């Protein structure tokens, strides 16, 4: 099994071909890109809080098509917070070749694991709390993005997204089959 090491933690990498997948995954290229991302993360100084987030994820699953993420079928990146697994849509990962953007994206979902744990292993209840957690994750992501070397355009994109509640709520619903009993990054019934 492939893996990367982030701040001393080995993070396994798996590949999953989901329902309706039409794009092939270049596993070798993805692992090389993930390794480059890990190298960038490992080369920076982090606060204890930021390091805790970066090491919270237990696994990365790169996928194409629709896959089950904790009871919901998704076709976009998402996080199984309880199991600390980041489901990363492979085409999205390979579309952006910048290690700093990839590392920033990874941190965002790592922060959702921290939110879950810090709330007593509870999921966001309702769309308002989900949106609030998203804003919190983006605020931390912006701080990390600056350390990683995200350029002004990338930081402005995050700030604009953070400040637009309608876009946040739309993204929370995008690419998620809500027919399942629960979800993680999305909505979870406790």
Backbone bond lengths (Angstrom), bond angles and torsions (degrees), N, CA, C in turn:
res aa  C-N    CA-C-N  psi(-1)  N-CA   C-N-CA  omega(-1)  CA-C   N-CA-C  phi
1 X - - - 1.455 - - 1.524 108.59 -
2 X 1.313 115.15 139.20 1.451 120.76 176.73 1.520 109.98 -75.39
3 X 1.343 115.54 156.86 1.461 120.64 176.86 1.523 109.22 -159.13
4 X 1.312 114.62 164.82 1.460 122.31 170.47 1.524 106.61 -128.26
5 X 1.309 116.39 163.22 1.461 120.82 177.64 1.520 108.26 -118.53
6 X 1.333 115.39 122.72 1.461 121.72 -179.90 1.521 108.28 -119.96
7 X 1.323 115.24 115.56 1.463 122.81 179.20 1.530 111.07 49.70
8 X 1.326 115.23 43.57 1.450 122.30 177.16 1.515 115.77 86.90
9 X 1.325 118.40 -7.69 1.459 121.36 179.78 1.524 110.31 -99.45
10 X 1.318 116.07 127.66 1.452 121.16 176.16 1.531 108.06 -79.45
11 X 1.325 115.31 125.03 1.462 122.11 -179.71 1.524 107.78 -115.87
12 X 1.340 117.29 108.79 1.462 119.82 178.69 1.526 111.60 -63.55
13 X 1.327 114.89 150.09 1.462 122.75 176.50 1.521 107.73 -118.96
14 X 1.322 116.07 130.10 1.458 121.87 175.07 1.520 108.72 -123.89
15 X 1.307 115.29 161.53 1.463 122.23 177.48 1.516 108.14 -124.25
16 X 1.330 115.48 139.42 1.452 121.08 -176.16 1.527 109.38 -139.14
17 X 1.313 115.69 124.97 1.466 121.19 174.83 1.517 106.33 -95.79
18 X 1.314 115.82 114.82 1.447 121.47 -176.06 1.512 113.09 -93.93
19 X 1.299 112.85 -178.27 1.457 122.56 179.90 1.530 110.41 -60.65
20 X 1.320 115.80 128.65 1.460 121.00 176.21 1.511 115.08 75.54
21 X 1.322 118.88 13.78 1.465 121.06 -178.99 1.517 109.95 -63.28
22 X 1.325 116.53 133.43 1.455 120.71 178.80 1.522 112.03 -122.07
23 X 1.320 117.40 -18.90 1.457 120.91 -179.04 1.526 109.84 -98.84
24 X 1.319 116.81 133.92 1.465 118.66 176.20 1.533 109.68 -75.87
25 X 1.320 115.50 152.42 1.461 120.34 176.27 1.526 108.38 -102.13
26 X 1.310 115.96 133.94 1.457 121.29 173.97 1.527 106.14 -93.83
27 X 1.330 115.87 88.20 1.459 120.89 -172.90 1.522 112.42 -58.91
28 X 1.314 117.09 -40.11 1.465 120.86 -179.85 1.530 110.90 -62.12
29 X 1.325 116.72 -44.42 1.462 121.79 179.06 1.530 111.01 -65.47
30 X 1.325 116.72 -39.70 1.469 120.65 179.77 1.516 110.46 -65.42
31 X 1.325 117.75 -45.00 1.468 120.37 179.33 1.524 110.40 -63.05
32 X 1.328 117.34 -40.53 1.469 120.37 177.70 1.532 110.47 -62.10
33 X 1.333 116.97 -42.00 1.464 120.31 178.52 1.521 112.25 -67.12
34 X 1.321 116.91 -38.68 1.472 120.46 177.53 1.523 110.38 -66.61
35 X 1.320 116.59 -37.76 1.461 120.58 177.98 1.529 110.85 -65.64
36 X 1.322 116.53 -39.75 1.468 120.87 176.62 1.536 110.21 -63.74
37 X 1.322 116.43 -41.48 1.467 121.35 176.62 1.527 110.33 -59.94
38 X 1.323 116.56 -47.21 1.464 120.73 179.95 1.526 110.69 -61.55
39 X 1.328 116.74 -40.76 1.461 120.25 178.20 1.519 112.15 -59.51
40 X 1.322 116.17 -41.36 1.466 119.95 178.02 1.528 110.55 -65.03
41 X 1.315 117.00 -46.47 1.473 120.36 178.59 1.523 109.77 -57.88
42 X 1.319 116.68 -45.31 1.465 121.29 -177.24 1.523 112.98 -67.91
43 X 1.320 117.83 -19.07 1.470 121.23 -177.13 1.526 113.54 -87.37
44 X 1.322 117.43 -4.40 1.463 121.05 -176.57 1.521 111.46 -107.80
45 X 1.327 115.56 160.77 1.463 122.13 174.60 1.527 108.07 -92.68
46 X 1.333 116.52 133.43 1.455 121.88 -177.01 1.514 110.96 -125.54
47 X 1.327 115.29 148.84 1.465 118.89 170.76 1.528 107.65 -67.48
48 X 1.322 116.63 164.18 1.468 119.87 177.55 1.526 110.68 -58.42
49 X 1.333 116.54 -39.78 1.459 121.49 -179.45 1.531 111.44 -63.90
50 X 1.323 116.38 -44.03 1.462 120.63 179.85 1.528 110.88 -67.12
51 X 1.329 116.91 -41.97 1.469 120.62 178.27 1.525 110.30 -64.11
52 X 1.320 117.01 -39.65 1.466 120.91 177.26 1.529 110.33 -58.35
53 X 1.325 116.29 -41.11 1.464 119.69 178.71 1.524 110.89 -67.39
54 X 1.320 117.52 -48.97 1.459 120.38 -178.10 1.532 112.52 -58.69
55 X 1.324 116.89 -27.75 1.467 119.69 -178.85 1.531 112.46 -100.31
56 X 1.311 117.64 9.98 1.469 121.00 -178.68 1.525 112.78 -79.14
57 X 1.318 116.89 -27.65 1.469 120.04 -174.84 1.526 109.98 -77.09
58 X 1.334 115.96 134.44 1.466 121.56 -179.39 1.523 113.65 -92.82
59 X 1.330 117.17 -21.52 1.458 119.88 -176.66 1.518 109.40 -165.16
60 X 1.336 115.54 152.97 1.458 122.51 170.54 1.524 107.05 -116.83
61 X 1.320 116.04 129.16 1.455 122.00 174.65 1.527 107.03 -114.52
62 X 1.331 115.76 112.33 1.453 120.57 174.57 1.528 107.17 -87.66
63 X 1.329 115.73 134.92 1.457 118.73 -174.34 1.518 111.82 -143.32
64 X 1.327 113.83 162.29 1.459 123.39 168.87 1.518 106.97 -131.54
65 X 1.323 116.86 151.06 1.455 121.92 -178.01 1.516 110.13 86.30
66 X 1.329 116.36 -153.85 1.466 122.21 178.03 1.515 108.53 -106.97
67 X 1.329 115.88 132.11 1.459 120.69 -179.91 1.520 109.92 -130.93
68 X 1.312 115.46 159.64 1.458 122.02 178.52 1.519 109.31 -83.93
69 X 1.309 115.01 120.39 1.460 121.85 174.59 1.517 106.40 -119.08
70 X 1.317 115.58 94.49 1.460 122.48 176.12 1.526 112.90 53.75
71 X 1.332 115.73 46.95 1.456 119.96 173.54 1.507 116.13 97.03
72 X 1.303 117.97 -2.82 1.461 121.89 175.86 1.513 108.85 -123.09
73 X 1.307 115.74 141.02 1.456 120.27 172.19 1.524 107.50 -84.55
74 X 1.329 115.55 124.94 1.465 120.19 -178.03 1.524 109.51 -125.29
75 X 1.336 115.19 151.91 1.461 119.96 172.71 1.526 110.09 -127.88
76 X 1.296 115.36 22.19 1.463 122.31 174.66 1.521 107.17 -139.47
77 X 1.331 118.23 165.14 1.464 119.38 -178.55 1.530 111.84 -56.35
78 X 1.314 114.68 147.39 1.458 121.07 178.37 1.512 109.75 -162.93
79 X 1.318 115.32 165.59 1.451 120.92 -174.94 1.521 111.00 -124.40
80 X 1.312 115.77 127.15 1.457 121.56 168.96 1.525 104.68 -85.21
81 X 1.320 116.13 97.69 1.461 120.89 -172.44 1.516 112.59 -67.24
82 X 1.312 117.40 -39.42 1.452 122.23 -177.96 1.532 111.27 -62.06
83 X 1.322 116.61 -45.62 1.463 121.53 -179.44 1.525 112.40 -92.36
84 X 1.320 117.46 -4.89 1.470 123.53 179.90 1.530 110.99 56.00
85 X 1.329 115.29 55.72 1.458 121.99 177.74 1.527 107.88 -121.57
86 X 1.325 116.12 126.40 1.451 121.25 177.48 1.518 108.45 -96.56
87 X 1.321 116.55 117.29 1.458 123.44 174.83 1.524 106.92 -91.80
88 X 1.316 115.98 109.48 1.464 122.29 -172.61 1.520 108.45 -113.62
89 X 1.309 116.30 114.93 1.460 121.97 179.84 1.530 108.12 -61.96
90 X 1.328 116.61 120.11 1.461 122.22 -170.08 1.526 113.10 -61.52
91 X 1.327 117.73 -41.39 1.459 119.67 -179.29 1.524 110.92 -64.35
92 X 1.330 117.27 -37.75 1.465 119.48 176.58 1.531 110.45 -64.43
93 X 1.328 116.30 -40.97 1.469 120.31 179.18 1.523 110.92 -61.28
94 X 1.335 117.30 -46.94 1.461 120.11 -176.34 1.528 112.84 -77.03
95 X 1.323 117.78 -20.13 1.466 120.39 -179.64 1.520 111.89 -67.30
96 X 1.315 117.24 -30.02 1.460 120.94 177.77 1.519 108.26 -112.58
97 X 1.308 117.13 113.35 1.462 122.85 -174.00 1.525 112.96 -88.21
98 X 1.330 118.66 -0.69 1.459 121.68 -175.97 1.526 111.26 -81.45
99 X 1.328 116.61 120.32 1.468 121.01 -179.65 1.523 111.69 -60.59
100 X 1.337 116.95 -34.29 1.466 119.25 -178.42 1.531 111.62 -68.19
101 X 1.323 117.52 -37.38 1.462 120.86 178.15 1.529 109.80 -70.59
102 X 1.322 116.43 -41.62 1.462 119.90 177.74 1.537 110.62 -61.53
103 X 1.323 116.48 -44.80 1.469 120.12 -179.42 1.520 111.09 -64.42
104 X 1.318 116.49 -37.67 1.456 121.41 178.38 1.534 110.59 -66.59
105 X 1.315 116.84 -41.50 1.469 121.75 177.16 1.529 109.90 -62.16
106 X 1.314 116.15 -45.63 1.461 121.43 179.03 1.533 110.47 -59.38
107 X 1.328 116.47 -45.59 1.464 120.07 -179.72 1.526 111.25 -57.94
108 X 1.318 117.14 -41.08 1.467 120.96 -177.86 1.524 110.66 -53.87
109 X 1.330 116.74 -48.55 1.461 118.73 -178.71 1.525 111.91 -75.39
110 X 1.321 117.88 -28.73 1.463 119.80 171.65 1.528 109.94 -60.53
111 X 1.334 116.12 -38.29 1.469 119.27 179.85 1.530 111.04 -65.29
112 X 1.319 117.97 -32.58 1.466 119.80 176.00 1.535 111.18 -63.12
113 X 1.321 117.55 -34.18 1.470 120.63 175.40 1.532 109.47 -65.27
114 X 1.319 117.25 -41.35 1.472 121.15 177.43 1.527 110.42 -62.64
115 X 1.316 117.62 -44.32 1.472 120.84 177.77 1.524 110.58 -57.81
116 X 1.317 116.49 -45.11 1.464 122.18 179.72 1.530 109.96 -59.43
117 X 1.308 116.51 -50.02 1.470 120.90 -178.05 1.521 111.71 -65.91
118 X 1.341 116.45 -43.12 1.466 120.20 -178.01 1.522 112.87 -69.11
119 X 1.314 117.19 -18.21 1.471 120.36 178.30 1.529 111.19 -94.66
120 X 1.330 116.56 17.63 1.454 119.82 -179.85 1.510 112.94 78.17
121 X 1.344 115.81 33.06 1.467 122.24 -178.65 1.523 111.61 60.10
122 X 1.325 114.70 45.23 1.460 120.11 176.36 1.525 109.50 -118.59
123 X 1.304 114.02 148.63 1.457 121.40 178.28 1.523 109.57 -89.41
124 X 1.306 115.47 159.76 1.458 120.77 175.39 1.520 109.17 -59.71
125 X 1.299 115.33 137.66 1.468 120.86 179.23 1.518 108.52 -105.11
126 X 1.298 115.21 107.40 1.450 120.62 177.35 1.516 112.62 85.28
127 X 1.306 113.81 164.47 1.458 120.76 -174.80 1.532 112.81 -66.17
128 X 1.328 118.48 -33.43 1.465 119.87 179.41 1.520 111.41 -62.79
129 X 1.331 116.97 -45.76 1.463 119.86 179.32 1.523 110.70 -68.93
130 X 1.335 116.45 -36.50 1.460 119.30 176.75 1.533 110.45 -60.53
131 X 1.319 116.48 -44.83 1.465 120.45 -179.79 1.527 110.75 -65.47
132 X 1.325 117.13 -38.51 1.469 120.55 178.57 1.531 110.62 -64.05
133 X 1.321 116.64 -41.10 1.467 119.55 177.77 1.523 110.88 -66.44
134 X 1.318 116.24 -34.29 1.463 119.67 178.25 1.533 110.24 -65.64
135 X 1.323 117.05 -44.22 1.471 120.84 177.88 1.524 110.12 -60.61
136 X 1.327 116.98 -44.49 1.461 121.29 178.48 1.534 110.46 -59.79
137 X 1.322 117.13 -45.07 1.466 120.75 179.65 1.526 110.82 -63.15
138 X 1.317 117.21 -40.10 1.463 120.26 179.45 1.526 110.88 -66.89
139 X 1.329 117.53 -39.96 1.469 119.68 177.19 1.529 111.41 -58.15
140 X 1.316 116.77 -44.54 1.466 120.33 177.36 1.524 110.82 -68.33
141 X 1.317 116.41 -36.85 1.466 121.95 178.77 1.528 110.75 -62.16
142 X 1.323 117.58 -38.47 1.467 121.32 178.91 1.531 110.07 -63.59
143 X 1.339 116.98 -44.73 1.472 120.10 177.80 1.525 110.56 -58.77
144 X 1.330 116.19 -46.58 1.457 121.54 -179.19 1.529 110.61 -66.63
145 X 1.330 116.64 -39.44 1.457 120.89 179.15 1.525 112.26 -58.02
146 X 1.303 116.45 -38.68 1.479 119.93 178.27 1.524 110.47 -64.49
147 X 1.319 117.34 -41.17 1.467 121.19 179.28 1.529 110.49 -67.24
148 X 1.329 116.47 -37.82 1.463 121.23 -179.36 1.525 112.99 -72.19
149 X 1.337 116.91 -19.18 1.455 120.24 -179.65 1.513 114.58 100.09
150 X 1.350 117.57 20.96 1.461 119.10 174.27 1.525 108.69 -59.26
151 X 1.310 116.40 140.05 1.460 119.08 -179.06 1.533 110.65 -79.33
152 X 1.313 115.91 172.29 1.476 121.83 -175.27 1.523 111.72 -59.61
153 X 1.323 117.58 -35.67 1.465 121.31 179.20 1.526 110.81 -64.91
154 X 1.318 117.19 -41.39 1.460 121.20 -179.98 1.530 111.48 -67.97
155 X 1.318 116.57 -40.81 1.472 120.85 177.72 1.528 109.60 -65.76
156 X 1.335 117.57 -42.68 1.471 121.06 178.95 1.528 110.75 -61.89
157 X 1.334 117.60 -38.39 1.461 120.69 177.11 1.528 110.23 -59.10
158 X 1.328 116.52 -46.84 1.470 120.48 179.75 1.527 111.47 -63.98
159 X 1.328 116.65 -42.26 1.471 119.90 179.67 1.529 110.72 -63.85
160 X 1.318 117.13 -43.39 1.467 120.75 179.50 1.526 111.10 -65.03
161 X 1.324 116.64 -41.14 1.456 120.22 178.46 1.531 110.10 -64.53
162 X 1.314 116.67 -45.57 1.472 121.89 179.59 1.524 111.59 -56.83
163 X 1.301 116.70 -36.51 1.462 121.79 -174.27 1.532 113.39 -86.92
164 X 1.324 118.64 2.22 1.456 122.41 -177.52 1.532 109.91 -117.14
165 X 1.331 115.60 91.57 1.462 120.55 -176.97 1.524 113.14 -58.39
166 X 1.312 118.38 -35.27 1.461 119.25 -179.55 1.529 110.84 -66.25
167 X 1.323 117.68 -39.05 1.470 120.65 177.73 1.521 110.87 -67.95
168 X 1.314 117.16 -39.17 1.464 120.75 178.22 1.520 109.87 -61.34
169 X 1.315 116.29 -48.88 1.470 120.29 -178.36 1.526 111.46 -65.26
170 X 1.313 116.92 -36.78 1.459 120.72 176.64 1.523 110.46 -63.88
171 X 1.320 117.12 -42.83 1.471 121.36 179.81 1.529 111.13 -65.98
172 X 1.328 117.41 -36.28 1.460 120.16 178.75 1.533 111.59 -62.00
173 X 1.314 116.07 -30.12 1.474 120.76 -178.80 1.524 112.74 -91.78
174 X 1.320 117.79 -18.11 1.460 122.93 -172.77 1.534 111.74 -69.76
175 X 1.332 115.40 130.33 1.457 120.88 172.97 1.506 115.09 69.28
176 X 1.338 116.55 22.58 1.461 121.22 -177.38 1.516 108.83 -124.95
177 X 1.319 116.62 122.68 1.462 122.03 174.90 1.517 107.58 -80.28
178 X 1.322 116.62 108.81 1.460 121.32 -175.45 1.527 113.46 -81.51
179 X 1.319 117.91 7.32 1.460 120.04 -177.96 1.519 112.48 -75.21
180 X 1.322 117.73 -17.84 1.464 120.85 -178.20 1.513 112.16 -70.77
181 X 1.335 116.82 168.15 1.462 120.92 -176.73 1.520 114.11 -72.23
182 X 1.305 117.83 -22.94 1.459 120.39 -177.74 1.523 109.70 -168.08
183 X 1.305 114.30 174.81 1.441 120.49 176.20 1.505 108.45 -152.18
184 X 1.308 116.96 -176.06 1.457 119.56 -175.75 1.514 110.99 -118.22
185 X 1.310 117.53 -73.41 1.451 119.51 178.10 1.520 108.77 -63.25
186 X 1.283 115.49 -24.55 1.444 122.75 -174.03 1.538 109.08 -90.44
187 X 1.281 119.38 -110.21 1.462 121.79 -177.60 1.519 108.97 -125.49
188 X 1.284 116.64 134.66 1.462 121.81 -178.16 1.513 109.28 -126.31
189 X 1.309 116.40 131.39 1.455 120.84 172.87 1.518 107.53 -85.92
190 X 1.314 117.48 129.49 1.459 120.22 -179.85 1.513 110.37 -95.28
